[in-house]
Amino acid sequence: MHKKEGRATGIGAALASALFLGLTPIFGKQAIILGFSPLAVVALRTIMAAGLLLLLVATFRRSYLYIYPAGLLGCALAGAINGFGSLLYYIALGRLNASIGQLLFSLYPVFLAFWLLTDRQTFSLLTYLRMGVASAGVICLTYNQADGINWSGVALMLGAAAMYALHLPINQRVLYDIPAPTVTLYTLLAMSVVVVPVYLLFDRGLPDEHVSWWPLIGLTLVTFLSRLALFLGVKHLGGMQTALLGLSELFVAVTLSHLWLRETLGFFQWIGAALLVLSLTLIGLEKFSPKKRDARGGWLSWVRPPEVPPNIPWGR
């Protein structure tokens, strides 16, 4: 694929992922309000999304089931980390407003920068500037919530952001050689292996039969679509650029939390939103370097084997 076409595909995928991810706290919070426990929400939506993708791949594109051992291990590690992060996210969502929870979660690019730096990846000065502007925006967005905020929920949501950020560079390594649907499938399956046992051990509860499942079904669909788009974006743009574009999910979450859940924003929160708009628009000035397919340095170099098998069936 041409470099410009790859960049356009990556930007489109990252923005699509942000759109779907912005719906996540809305559907998740609504499901919790209707009577689903946070553990039930994360377990059911993960296993249903993984099952849906497995069914589609097995039916229409079985070649995507192929993955080499190091790639499978990378997906398993990323999925396990993101699975624990998802548990923290939905427990926190049960204690925070959907808009505030998503605003705090949007700090994950800051955590991602740390993880990528430890993996010997570098960024431009403009990327650091965009991170700073985005962080200032998040601070403004949470400014007038200091008096009434649930601090245990804040700590859990920040932990979820750190774990979500950590799984991105791991999957980015895997995506050097593996298609996005394959990475999505095995990452979701690994997440299911983590979250479903936790639900069965510590919860098992479901609301009564009269409770609507539509928010949970909606959450399953946006999880399925957002993961596909997320990893396609990471494949073409890299983890950091995809994460910064992903901050646009805030606008979806904040707008729908106001219209659907009747949550509101104050003066400083609107300033924060403006700063996030600035961070997103600056991507037009970024210079994207071609990915180094032999990126073997850093603590994640083990994810890619020395030689990729020559008989890869993905193109069939």
Backbone bond lengths (Angstrom), bond angles and torsions (degrees), N, CA, C in turn:
res aa  C-N    CA-C-N  psi(-1)  N-CA   C-N-CA  omega(-1)  CA-C   N-CA-C  phi
1 M - - - 1.463 - - 1.518 110.05 -
2 H 1.344 117.29 137.47 1.451 121.83 178.43 1.520 110.27 -60.61
3 K 1.352 114.77 149.80 1.466 119.37 -175.78 1.523 111.81 -58.36
4 K 1.357 117.47 -45.54 1.459 120.13 -178.85 1.525 111.09 -67.02
5 E 1.328 116.07 -37.89 1.466 119.35 178.02 1.518 110.67 -65.56
6 G 1.357 115.52 -40.40 1.455 119.10 177.39 1.514 112.03 -63.33
7 R 1.330 116.48 -39.67 1.461 120.18 178.35 1.522 110.83 -64.64
8 A 1.358 116.36 -44.47 1.465 119.89 179.28 1.524 110.90 -62.93
9 T 1.331 116.45 -41.08 1.469 120.19 177.52 1.522 110.57 -62.34
10 G 1.340 116.19 -43.61 1.458 120.42 -179.68 1.517 112.60 -63.61
11 I 1.334 116.69 -42.95 1.468 120.42 179.82 1.523 110.08 -65.52
12 G 1.329 116.22 -43.87 1.466 119.27 178.64 1.513 112.22 -62.02
13 A 1.342 116.07 -42.42 1.461 119.96 179.67 1.522 111.09 -66.18
14 A 1.349 117.14 -41.65 1.469 120.62 -179.98 1.526 111.20 -62.98
15 L 1.338 116.56 -40.71 1.461 119.83 179.43 1.532 111.29 -69.91
16 A 1.334 116.16 -36.59 1.466 119.00 176.01 1.522 110.80 -64.93
17 S 1.338 115.91 -41.27 1.463 119.79 177.15 1.526 110.47 -60.90
18 A 1.339 116.02 -41.90 1.462 119.62 179.62 1.523 111.70 -62.77
19 L 1.341 116.03 -38.87 1.465 119.98 178.06 1.521 110.77 -60.05
20 F 1.332 115.76 -47.67 1.468 119.49 -178.88 1.530 111.31 -69.59
21 L 1.343 116.98 -40.13 1.462 119.67 179.40 1.524 111.60 -64.94
22 G 1.340 116.43 -30.55 1.461 119.40 177.49 1.514 112.88 -65.42
23 L 1.331 116.13 -23.58 1.463 120.46 177.24 1.523 112.20 -81.53
24 T 1.334 116.72 -17.38 1.461 120.93 -175.03 1.529 113.48 -57.41
25 P 1.358 119.34 -53.15 1.467 117.33 -178.55 1.521 113.38 -66.79
26 I 1.337 117.34 -25.97 1.463 120.41 -179.80 1.529 110.00 -69.15
27 F 1.335 116.13 -53.14 1.465 119.53 178.18 1.533 111.04 -64.52
28 G 1.348 116.04 -40.78 1.465 119.60 -179.25 1.516 112.45 -63.06
29 K 1.339 116.63 -45.86 1.464 120.68 179.72 1.530 110.95 -65.08
30 Q 1.327 115.96 -39.55 1.464 119.12 179.21 1.525 110.97 -64.39
31 A 1.333 117.22 -40.39 1.459 120.04 178.07 1.522 111.30 -63.43
32 I 1.341 116.42 -40.09 1.471 120.24 178.41 1.523 110.64 -65.91
33 I 1.341 117.23 -41.35 1.462 121.30 178.74 1.527 110.74 -61.55
34 L 1.335 116.51 -36.50 1.469 120.83 -177.92 1.524 113.17 -75.77
35 G 1.338 117.77 -11.95 1.454 118.65 175.15 1.509 116.65 127.87
36 F 1.339 118.90 -5.91 1.458 120.90 175.45 1.526 109.16 -76.87
37 S 1.322 117.75 136.57 1.453 120.57 175.93 1.520 109.53 -73.62
38 P 1.344 118.41 156.09 1.468 119.88 177.57 1.527 113.15 -55.22
39 L 1.342 117.64 -39.95 1.463 120.10 179.51 1.527 111.44 -66.97
40 A 1.323 116.93 -37.39 1.460 120.01 177.49 1.516 110.83 -65.64
41 V 1.330 116.27 -40.50 1.466 120.50 -179.58 1.521 111.01 -60.79
42 V 1.342 116.76 -50.18 1.465 119.54 -176.17 1.522 111.43 -68.74
43 A 1.324 117.92 -37.76 1.463 120.49 -178.85 1.524 111.46 -69.58
44 L 1.329 117.01 -47.70 1.457 120.45 -175.82 1.520 111.87 -68.04
45 R 1.336 117.59 -42.70 1.461 118.39 -178.53 1.526 110.97 -68.55
46 T 1.334 118.42 -33.91 1.464 120.87 -179.00 1.515 111.21 -70.87
47 I 1.317 117.12 -47.40 1.457 119.98 -177.58 1.525 110.83 -68.19
48 M 1.331 117.83 -34.76 1.467 119.64 179.00 1.530 110.97 -71.73
49 A 1.328 117.53 -39.12 1.469 120.41 177.89 1.528 110.75 -65.83
50 A 1.341 116.70 -43.31 1.465 120.60 178.19 1.527 111.00 -63.53
51 G 1.331 117.05 -42.93 1.461 120.78 179.09 1.514 112.24 -63.79
52 L 1.342 117.00 -39.50 1.459 120.78 179.17 1.528 110.96 -64.11
53 L 1.326 116.61 -45.11 1.463 119.81 -179.75 1.525 111.27 -67.08
54 L 1.328 117.22 -40.74 1.463 120.63 178.06 1.526 110.89 -60.70
55 L 1.317 116.99 -41.69 1.464 121.36 179.10 1.523 111.05 -62.89
56 L 1.328 117.49 -44.60 1.460 121.48 -178.74 1.525 111.57 -66.30
57 V 1.344 116.52 -44.07 1.457 119.98 -179.42 1.526 110.86 -65.85
58 A 1.332 116.51 -45.29 1.462 120.28 -179.09 1.521 112.03 -64.69
59 T 1.329 117.01 -28.47 1.456 121.01 -177.98 1.524 112.88 -85.44
60 F 1.339 116.70 -42.85 1.459 119.86 -170.44 1.532 115.33 -111.37
61 R 1.331 118.83 -21.17 1.470 119.66 -177.13 1.523 109.78 -150.36
62 R 1.322 115.81 73.02 1.462 119.61 -175.57 1.520 112.82 -65.37
63 S 1.327 117.75 -22.25 1.462 119.71 179.37 1.522 111.66 -61.30
64 Y 1.339 116.82 -24.69 1.468 120.49 178.75 1.530 112.70 -71.94
65 L 1.318 116.78 -8.62 1.463 119.22 176.40 1.528 111.39 -75.69
66 Y 1.328 117.29 -17.42 1.470 120.64 -178.79 1.525 110.46 -72.55
67 I 1.324 117.18 137.63 1.453 122.84 173.62 1.523 107.89 -158.05
68 Y 1.313 117.73 139.81 1.461 119.67 -179.92 1.531 109.64 -80.62
69 P 1.338 117.94 159.25 1.481 121.45 -171.40 1.528 114.95 -55.20
70 A 1.352 117.54 -44.82 1.465 118.82 -179.12 1.524 111.05 -64.61
71 G 1.342 116.64 -37.16 1.458 120.02 177.13 1.515 111.84 -66.46
72 L 1.335 116.54 -39.98 1.462 120.60 177.41 1.520 111.25 -62.92
73 L 1.327 115.81 -41.25 1.460 119.38 178.46 1.525 110.89 -65.37
74 G 1.338 116.06 -38.41 1.462 119.38 177.12 1.519 111.78 -63.43
75 C 1.338 117.21 -44.71 1.466 120.88 177.45 1.524 111.15 -62.96
76 A 1.341 116.53 -39.29 1.461 120.36 179.70 1.524 110.81 -63.52
77 L 1.334 115.90 -42.73 1.464 119.79 179.06 1.518 111.14 -65.61
78 A 1.340 116.25 -46.44 1.467 120.15 179.38 1.526 110.87 -62.41
79 G 1.331 116.80 -42.52 1.454 120.04 -179.84 1.513 112.71 -65.83
80 A 1.344 116.88 -39.08 1.468 119.71 178.46 1.525 110.84 -64.44
81 I 1.336 116.27 -43.68 1.469 120.52 178.91 1.520 110.57 -63.16
82 N 1.329 116.31 -46.24 1.456 119.64 -179.69 1.525 111.66 -69.22
83 G 1.332 116.71 -29.09 1.458 119.61 175.81 1.521 112.05 -63.41
84 F 1.327 116.63 -46.90 1.468 119.76 176.45 1.529 110.64 -64.20
85 G 1.339 116.31 -37.32 1.458 119.20 176.74 1.511 112.22 -63.60
86 S 1.335 117.10 -37.64 1.466 120.88 178.10 1.527 111.55 -64.83
87 L 1.323 116.59 -37.94 1.465 119.82 176.43 1.527 110.55 -60.83
88 L 1.341 116.62 -44.64 1.462 120.35 177.88 1.530 110.62 -63.13
89 Y 1.339 115.91 -40.40 1.461 120.63 -176.70 1.528 111.61 -61.09
90 Y 1.324 116.77 -48.51 1.465 118.89 -175.07 1.519 112.63 -77.13
91 I 1.330 117.09 -28.48 1.469 118.32 172.30 1.529 109.17 -65.99
92 A 1.346 116.53 -42.00 1.460 120.27 177.28 1.517 111.44 -64.77
93 L 1.334 117.00 -38.23 1.460 121.04 -179.50 1.524 111.60 -63.44
94 G 1.321 116.29 -27.52 1.455 119.71 175.60 1.527 112.82 -70.93
95 R 1.353 116.99 -14.64 1.468 121.49 -177.43 1.523 113.65 -111.46
96 L 1.338 117.26 -9.05 1.458 121.36 -175.99 1.522 110.40 -126.56
97 N 1.331 116.61 158.84 1.456 120.20 168.87 1.515 109.40 -63.56
98 A 1.317 116.60 149.89 1.467 120.48 -178.52 1.521 111.49 -59.44
99 S 1.342 117.45 -42.17 1.460 120.34 -178.11 1.516 111.60 -66.30
100 I 1.322 117.90 -46.48 1.460 121.12 -179.59 1.522 110.88 -66.17
101 G 1.327 116.42 -40.73 1.453 119.55 177.93 1.522 111.69 -59.32
102 Q 1.334 116.92 -44.69 1.459 120.06 -179.18 1.523 111.37 -69.29
103 L 1.314 117.00 -33.95 1.462 120.29 177.88 1.526 110.90 -63.98
104 L 1.314 116.86 -42.21 1.464 120.49 177.37 1.523 110.87 -67.04
105 F 1.317 116.24 -40.44 1.466 120.42 179.84 1.525 111.25 -63.17
106 S 1.334 115.96 -26.75 1.461 119.99 -177.35 1.523 113.12 -69.49
107 L 1.309 117.96 -2.98 1.461 120.86 173.51 1.522 112.57 -75.21
108 Y 1.328 118.42 -0.13 1.461 119.43 -175.55 1.531 114.14 -59.64
109 P 1.363 121.51 -28.13 1.469 117.40 175.59 1.524 113.66 -60.87
110 V 1.332 117.24 -29.34 1.466 119.96 177.53 1.524 109.97 -66.63
111 F 1.331 116.50 -44.97 1.465 120.17 176.38 1.533 110.45 -64.90
112 L 1.336 115.66 -38.32 1.455 119.85 -179.05 1.523 111.38 -62.11
113 A 1.324 116.88 -39.29 1.462 120.07 178.79 1.523 110.79 -58.13
114 F 1.322 116.62 -42.11 1.467 120.19 179.05 1.522 110.89 -63.17
115 W 1.347 117.18 -46.54 1.464 120.10 -178.99 1.525 111.41 -63.23
116 L 1.337 116.82 -40.20 1.456 119.56 -179.38 1.527 111.99 -68.93
117 L 1.315 116.62 -37.33 1.461 119.78 177.60 1.522 110.99 -63.29
118 T 1.335 117.00 -36.75 1.466 119.42 177.21 1.526 111.41 -69.74
119 D 1.350 117.12 -17.52 1.459 121.51 177.88 1.532 111.43 -98.26
120 R 1.335 116.18 18.04 1.468 123.17 174.81 1.518 113.21 64.55
121 Q 1.316 117.28 34.19 1.451 120.94 173.61 1.524 108.88 -103.98
122 T 1.329 116.42 147.98 1.457 121.16 -176.35 1.526 110.39 -119.90
123 F 1.334 116.23 160.14 1.454 122.90 -179.43 1.522 110.08 -130.37
124 S 1.329 115.59 160.78 1.463 120.90 175.70 1.527 109.64 -79.84
125 L 1.329 114.92 164.73 1.460 119.78 176.84 1.522 110.74 -62.45
126 L 1.336 116.33 -33.17 1.457 119.58 179.03 1.523 111.14 -64.78
127 T 1.337 117.21 -37.79 1.461 120.30 177.69 1.522 110.66 -62.43
128 Y 1.348 116.63 -43.45 1.464 119.96 177.00 1.531 110.86 -62.69
129 L 1.334 116.31 -39.34 1.464 119.79 178.31 1.519 110.13 -62.76
130 R 1.337 117.40 -44.16 1.458 120.80 -179.97 1.524 111.09 -64.01
131 M 1.322 116.96 -37.49 1.464 120.36 176.15 1.520 111.06 -62.38
132 G 1.348 115.87 -42.86 1.459 119.68 179.92 1.516 112.09 -64.60
133 V 1.337 116.40 -43.42 1.464 120.76 178.56 1.531 110.41 -63.26
134 A 1.335 116.28 -43.14 1.468 120.43 179.67 1.526 111.06 -63.94
135 S 1.335 116.97 -41.19 1.470 120.45 179.60 1.530 111.01 -64.74
136 A 1.344 115.90 -40.96 1.465 119.27 176.82 1.524 110.49 -62.78
137 G 1.326 115.84 -36.85 1.451 119.31 177.63 1.515 112.43 -63.47
138 V 1.327 116.95 -41.54 1.464 120.49 179.04 1.525 110.71 -65.83
139 I 1.342 117.10 -38.96 1.471 120.30 177.70 1.518 110.27 -60.72
140 C 1.336 116.84 -43.65 1.464 119.83 177.91 1.524 111.51 -65.35
141 L 1.315 115.88 -37.11 1.459 119.70 -178.66 1.526 112.46 -64.57
142 T 1.316 117.08 -29.11 1.468 120.60 -178.98 1.525 112.47 -102.55
143 Y 1.327 117.19 5.04 1.472 121.44 -171.81 1.523 113.14 -57.91
144 N 1.330 118.19 -50.75 1.461 119.86 -173.56 1.517 113.55 -89.05
145 Q 1.347 116.38 18.72 1.455 119.98 178.46 1.530 112.35 -107.65
146 A 1.345 117.09 3.58 1.464 120.09 -170.96 1.524 113.07 -63.26
147 D 1.330 118.24 -33.00 1.460 120.29 -173.92 1.523 113.48 -75.78
148 G 1.340 116.65 -34.24 1.449 117.63 -173.27 1.511 115.00 -115.04
149 I 1.315 117.51 16.89 1.449 119.65 -174.37 1.524 111.56 -86.05
150 N 1.306 116.85 148.88 1.462 122.81 177.25 1.526 107.97 -85.84
151 W 1.340 116.50 108.56 1.463 119.48 -171.42 1.521 112.74 -73.97
152 S 1.315 118.21 -26.39 1.467 118.60 173.57 1.523 109.70 -66.93
153 G 1.335 116.58 -37.83 1.451 120.56 175.77 1.519 111.61 -64.24
154 V 1.344 116.26 -38.65 1.460 121.09 177.39 1.530 110.48 -61.33
155 A 1.339 116.43 -47.50 1.467 120.95 -179.30 1.529 111.08 -61.75
156 L 1.327 116.65 -42.68 1.464 120.26 178.90 1.528 111.34 -64.48
157 M 1.335 116.99 -40.72 1.463 119.70 -178.69 1.527 111.24 -68.71
158 L 1.328 117.51 -37.17 1.464 120.08 176.63 1.531 110.62 -66.74
159 G 1.337 116.76 -37.18 1.459 120.00 174.69 1.518 111.13 -62.86
160 A 1.340 116.28 -39.81 1.468 120.18 177.24 1.522 110.81 -63.58
161 A 1.337 116.72 -39.78 1.464 120.63 178.98 1.524 111.36 -63.71
162 A 1.339 116.40 -41.65 1.466 120.32 -179.92 1.525 110.96 -64.29
163 M 1.335 117.25 -40.77 1.464 120.14 179.77 1.521 111.84 -71.30
164 Y 1.326 116.66 -38.32 1.464 119.60 176.53 1.523 109.93 -61.74
165 A 1.338 116.37 -41.87 1.460 120.72 178.85 1.524 111.26 -63.60
166 L 1.332 117.29 -38.05 1.462 120.95 -177.18 1.522 111.95 -66.99
167 H 1.336 117.96 -33.90 1.464 118.97 -177.19 1.528 112.23 -73.83
168 L 1.344 117.98 -20.95 1.456 120.40 -178.14 1.528 113.99 -66.79
169 P 1.347 119.98 -49.32 1.472 118.00 178.96 1.520 113.42 -65.54
170 I 1.331 117.18 -28.89 1.470 119.42 176.50 1.528 109.41 -65.82
171 N 1.340 116.41 -48.01 1.460 119.22 178.06 1.531 112.02 -67.06
172 Q 1.328 117.01 -30.89 1.456 119.23 177.82 1.522 110.62 -61.24
173 R 1.330 117.47 -39.42 1.464 121.23 176.49 1.527 110.95 -62.62
174 V 1.324 115.92 -44.19 1.457 119.80 -179.17 1.525 110.71 -64.85
175 L 1.332 116.92 -36.60 1.455 121.74 -175.63 1.523 113.60 -71.69
176 Y 1.319 119.00 -7.25 1.456 120.06 174.53 1.534 110.31 -56.76
177 D 1.325 117.27 -35.46 1.469 121.04 -171.96 1.518 114.68 -126.87
178 I 1.328 117.93 -6.44 1.461 120.77 -172.80 1.529 109.53 -119.38
179 P 1.341 119.40 138.32 1.468 121.58 179.81 1.530 111.93 -62.61
180 A 1.330 114.60 151.66 1.462 120.48 -178.40 1.536 113.11 -58.50
181 P 1.355 120.58 -41.85 1.474 118.73 179.38 1.528 113.07 -61.00
182 T 1.333 117.06 -36.20 1.466 120.50 179.05 1.523 110.62 -65.76
183 V 1.328 116.29 -46.05 1.465 120.54 178.93 1.521 110.37 -63.03
184 T 1.335 116.56 -41.68 1.465 120.43 179.13 1.519 111.06 -60.50
185 L 1.321 116.69 -45.62 1.463 121.43 -177.56 1.522 111.37 -60.15
186 Y 1.324 117.25 -53.40 1.462 119.70 -174.70 1.532 111.98 -72.48
187 T 1.321 117.42 -27.84 1.465 119.66 175.09 1.523 110.59 -68.96
188 L 1.336 116.97 -43.43 1.465 120.14 178.12 1.528 111.73 -65.39
189 L 1.329 117.15 -38.17 1.464 119.61 177.68 1.526 110.76 -64.18
190 A 1.334 116.86 -40.09 1.464 120.11 177.58 1.524 111.16 -66.46
191 M 1.322 116.78 -37.83 1.466 119.63 175.64 1.524 110.67 -61.00
192 S 1.337 116.25 -41.15 1.469 120.56 179.94 1.521 111.43 -62.26
193 V 1.327 116.26 -38.49 1.474 120.64 179.74 1.523 110.82 -62.30
194 V 1.332 117.16 -27.37 1.470 121.12 179.71 1.526 111.41 -86.10
195 V 1.344 117.14 -51.16 1.464 119.75 -168.51 1.524 113.16 -78.68
196 V 1.336 118.15 -33.86 1.467 119.43 -177.79 1.532 112.09 -65.82
197 P 1.348 120.33 -46.58 1.472 118.97 176.35 1.525 113.33 -60.21
198 V 1.343 117.26 -37.17 1.470 119.48 177.81 1.521 110.28 -61.85
199 Y 1.329 116.17 -43.20 1.466 120.30 177.76 1.525 111.75 -62.73
200 L 1.337 116.96 -44.17 1.461 120.58 -178.58 1.528 112.00 -68.39
201 L 1.320 117.51 -31.66 1.457 120.97 -178.85 1.523 112.75 -79.35
202 F 1.334 116.91 -37.94 1.460 119.72 -169.82 1.520 114.71 -114.11
203 D 1.321 118.29 -2.13 1.459 117.72 -176.41 1.531 111.35 -139.92
204 R 1.326 116.70 -82.98 1.466 125.61 -176.61 1.518 113.72 68.06
205 G 1.311 118.18 -2.59 1.453 119.99 -176.12 1.514 112.95 -80.73
206 L 1.342 116.20 147.06 1.450 123.59 173.83 1.528 107.93 -133.83
207 P 1.340 117.36 149.69 1.470 118.87 176.72 1.517 110.78 -67.57
208 D 1.325 116.73 171.09 1.457 119.39 -178.05 1.528 110.81 -68.01
209 E 1.299 115.53 168.77 1.466 121.79 -170.63 1.516 113.97 -66.31
210 H 1.334 118.22 -14.33 1.458 120.96 -177.65 1.529 112.71 -87.46
211 V 1.319 117.75 -8.31 1.459 121.29 -178.63 1.525 110.33 -75.13
212 S 1.320 116.17 136.51 1.460 121.08 -179.59 1.530 111.75 -70.74
213 W 1.321 115.79 135.30 1.457 122.05 177.13 1.526 112.16 -95.45
214 W 1.322 118.49 -0.21 1.456 120.72 -174.70 1.527 113.20 -60.56
215 P 1.338 120.39 -41.84 1.472 117.59 176.26 1.523 112.83 -59.92
216 L 1.332 117.04 -37.23 1.465 120.15 179.47 1.528 111.00 -70.43
217 I 1.326 116.84 -37.55 1.464 120.15 175.95 1.527 110.09 -65.02
218 G 1.340 116.48 -42.37 1.456 120.05 176.54 1.518 111.86 -61.34
219 L 1.335 116.39 -40.44 1.464 121.50 178.22 1.526 110.79 -63.49
220 T 1.325 116.80 -39.06 1.464 121.04 177.77 1.523 111.22 -61.64
221 L 1.323 116.34 -44.97 1.462 120.51 -178.26 1.520 111.83 -66.63
222 V 1.341 118.01 -42.08 1.470 118.94 179.89 1.526 110.84 -70.87
223 T 1.345 117.54 -29.93 1.464 120.05 174.21 1.518 110.33 -64.46
224 F 1.324 116.28 -46.48 1.465 122.53 179.11 1.530 111.18 -59.03
225 L 1.325 117.18 -50.19 1.460 121.23 -176.28 1.525 112.11 -72.77
226 S 1.327 116.93 -38.87 1.463 119.64 -177.69 1.517 111.25 -66.82
227 R 1.326 118.40 -36.47 1.467 120.59 -179.55 1.525 110.88 -68.50
228 L 1.320 117.09 -42.12 1.458 119.55 176.85 1.528 110.96 -59.87
229 A 1.329 116.49 -47.62 1.456 120.50 -179.09 1.526 111.46 -67.72
230 L 1.341 116.62 -37.93 1.460 120.77 -179.64 1.523 111.34 -58.81
231 F 1.327 116.69 -51.38 1.461 119.46 -175.36 1.524 111.78 -72.87
232 L 1.338 118.03 -26.66 1.460 119.88 172.83 1.527 109.66 -66.93
233 G 1.329 116.66 -39.84 1.456 120.14 176.62 1.514 112.15 -64.86
234 V 1.327 116.82 -44.00 1.463 120.93 178.93 1.528 110.68 -61.92
235 K 1.318 116.99 -36.64 1.463 121.27 -178.65 1.528 111.49 -62.80
236 H 1.333 116.79 -39.42 1.466 120.59 -174.73 1.528 113.84 -97.42
237 L 1.321 118.82 -24.79 1.455 121.04 -177.29 1.514 113.59 -112.10
238 G 1.333 116.79 -24.33 1.459 120.22 -171.31 1.518 110.02 95.64
239 G 1.324 115.41 163.13 1.455 120.59 -173.96 1.516 114.13 -65.52
240 M 1.351 117.77 -42.22 1.463 120.01 -174.67 1.520 112.12 -68.75
241 Q 1.337 118.44 -47.27 1.459 120.06 -179.34 1.528 111.16 -64.44
242 T 1.319 116.91 -38.30 1.464 120.56 177.05 1.525 110.60 -64.03
243 A 1.334 116.78 -40.47 1.460 120.86 -179.93 1.521 111.39 -65.31
244 L 1.348 116.76 -41.67 1.463 119.65 -179.60 1.524 111.16 -67.40
245 L 1.339 117.14 -40.19 1.461 119.46 174.64 1.522 110.67 -65.52
246 G 1.331 115.28 -31.75 1.455 120.30 -179.23 1.517 113.77 -65.06
247 L 1.345 116.35 -14.54 1.465 118.54 177.59 1.527 111.90 -63.81
248 S 1.330 117.11 -17.08 1.463 118.86 176.81 1.520 112.11 -65.00
249 E 1.336 116.98 -13.89 1.465 119.62 175.18 1.521 111.09 -61.47
250 L 1.331 116.49 -22.95 1.469 120.10 178.87 1.521 111.50 -59.67
251 F 1.321 116.52 -40.15 1.456 119.45 -176.63 1.519 111.09 -67.25
252 V 1.322 116.18 -37.16 1.466 120.22 176.04 1.525 109.56 -64.91
253 A 1.341 116.00 -47.80 1.466 120.52 -176.99 1.520 111.42 -64.57
254 V 1.337 116.80 -45.63 1.469 120.10 -177.04 1.526 110.88 -67.63
255 T 1.340 116.60 -42.96 1.463 119.92 -179.35 1.524 111.70 -63.52
256 L 1.330 116.45 -47.45 1.458 119.20 -178.11 1.527 112.22 -72.43
257 S 1.335 117.25 -31.25 1.462 118.01 176.60 1.526 110.67 -65.76
258 H 1.340 115.87 -30.73 1.474 119.62 176.36 1.530 111.09 -73.54
259 L 1.331 116.64 -44.81 1.462 120.14 -175.65 1.523 112.52 -76.62
260 W 1.340 117.01 -36.37 1.461 121.14 -172.82 1.525 111.31 -97.70
261 L 1.341 116.58 -47.03 1.466 120.46 -175.76 1.528 113.29 -99.22
262 R 1.333 117.24 0.54 1.472 123.24 176.13 1.534 112.69 63.20
263 E 1.340 117.26 34.39 1.454 121.51 174.01 1.529 108.90 -92.83
264 T 1.338 117.37 149.94 1.463 120.75 -174.06 1.528 111.21 -125.90
265 L 1.344 115.28 162.46 1.456 122.76 177.12 1.514 110.09 -113.96
266 G 1.335 116.18 147.23 1.452 121.81 176.46 1.519 111.77 -97.48
267 F 1.337 115.92 -174.78 1.464 122.20 -176.26 1.522 112.15 -59.05
268 F 1.337 117.37 -50.78 1.458 120.46 -178.00 1.535 111.98 -66.35
269 Q 1.319 115.98 -29.75 1.462 118.78 177.96 1.526 111.33 -67.98
270 W 1.323 117.28 -34.03 1.463 119.63 175.90 1.526 110.60 -69.20
271 I 1.322 117.22 -35.58 1.462 119.71 174.24 1.527 109.99 -61.83
272 G 1.319 115.88 -43.51 1.459 120.05 177.27 1.512 111.68 -59.50
273 A 1.330 116.73 -40.84 1.469 119.71 178.29 1.525 111.06 -62.48
274 A 1.336 116.34 -38.77 1.464 120.23 178.53 1.529 111.15 -64.30
275 L 1.331 117.02 -39.65 1.458 120.54 177.96 1.533 111.09 -64.40
276 L 1.312 116.89 -37.79 1.459 119.81 177.43 1.530 111.28 -66.67
277 V 1.330 117.09 -36.15 1.467 120.84 175.23 1.529 109.57 -60.30
278 L 1.337 116.38 -43.97 1.462 120.94 178.63 1.530 111.17 -60.56
279 S 1.336 116.68 -44.28 1.467 120.85 179.54 1.518 111.00 -60.86
280 L 1.326 116.81 -39.97 1.465 121.01 -178.71 1.526 111.86 -70.38
281 T 1.341 117.37 -39.67 1.467 119.88 -176.98 1.529 111.86 -71.65
282 L 1.323 118.03 -24.57 1.460 121.06 179.78 1.523 113.21 -68.22
283 I 1.330 117.68 -10.12 1.466 119.16 179.84 1.529 111.09 -63.55
284 G 1.332 116.82 -23.54 1.452 120.00 178.25 1.518 113.63 -63.20
285 L 1.348 117.24 -19.43 1.457 122.20 179.82 1.524 112.88 -95.52
286 E 1.348 116.58 -5.55 1.457 119.87 -177.77 1.527 110.45 -70.77
287 K 1.325 115.71 145.39 1.458 122.42 172.78 1.518 107.98 -107.64
288 F 1.328 115.70 119.57 1.450 120.79 -176.23 1.522 109.34 -95.04
289 S 1.323 115.31 126.50 1.455 120.65 177.72 1.514 109.48 -92.17
290 P 1.331 117.96 146.29 1.464 119.45 177.02 1.516 110.92 -59.58
291 K 1.336 116.33 145.33 1.462 120.48 179.25 1.516 109.59 -69.80
292 K 1.304 116.33 142.73 1.451 121.49 174.46 1.525 108.00 -90.38
293 R 1.324 114.66 107.91 1.458 118.72 -174.39 1.516 112.89 -70.09
294 D 1.346 116.03 -17.34 1.462 118.35 179.25 1.517 111.33 -103.49
295 A 1.344 115.70 27.99 1.463 119.75 -177.97 1.514 109.99 -61.61
296 R 1.324 116.02 95.68 1.454 120.28 -173.60 1.517 112.92 -107.96
297 G 1.328 116.69 -9.77 1.449 118.49 179.77 1.515 111.01 -78.49
298 G 1.329 116.01 170.17 1.448 120.12 177.38 1.512 112.95 87.51
299 W 1.307 115.42 169.30 1.456 120.35 -173.62 1.525 113.24 -74.71
300 L 1.354 117.48 -9.80 1.462 120.35 178.82 1.526 112.53 -101.88
301 S 1.328 117.96 9.77 1.459 120.23 -175.54 1.526 112.98 -63.59
302 W 1.336 117.62 -21.51 1.462 120.85 -179.15 1.521 113.06 -68.49
303 V 1.343 117.31 -16.71 1.464 119.89 -175.46 1.523 111.22 -64.55
304 R 1.332 117.60 -34.91 1.458 120.96 -178.47 1.518 109.60 -101.50
305 P 1.342 118.16 125.98 1.456 120.43 -179.49 1.522 110.76 -70.00
306 P 1.371 118.47 162.54 1.456 121.06 179.82 1.527 113.29 -56.19
307 E 1.324 118.08 -39.48 1.461 121.84 179.76 1.525 109.26 -131.57
308 V 1.327 116.15 125.16 1.460 119.81 176.89 1.523 108.53 -75.57
309 P 1.337 119.48 133.84 1.466 121.45 -179.14 1.523 111.62 -52.12
310 P 1.361 117.94 134.58 1.461 120.60 -175.96 1.523 113.93 -73.89
311 N 1.328 117.57 -17.40 1.477 120.49 -175.05 1.520 111.76 -102.84
312 I 1.336 116.94 42.31 1.460 120.69 -179.69 1.532 109.76 -65.37
313 P 1.337 118.53 128.43 1.469 121.25 -174.54 1.525 114.12 -90.86
314 W 1.359 119.41 8.34 1.450 119.12 -171.76 1.524 113.37 -64.26
315 G 1.325 116.88 -29.17 1.447 118.62 -176.24 1.513 114.72 -80.71
316 R 1.306 116.70 -3.37 1.463 120.04 -175.80 1.531 111.99 -77.34
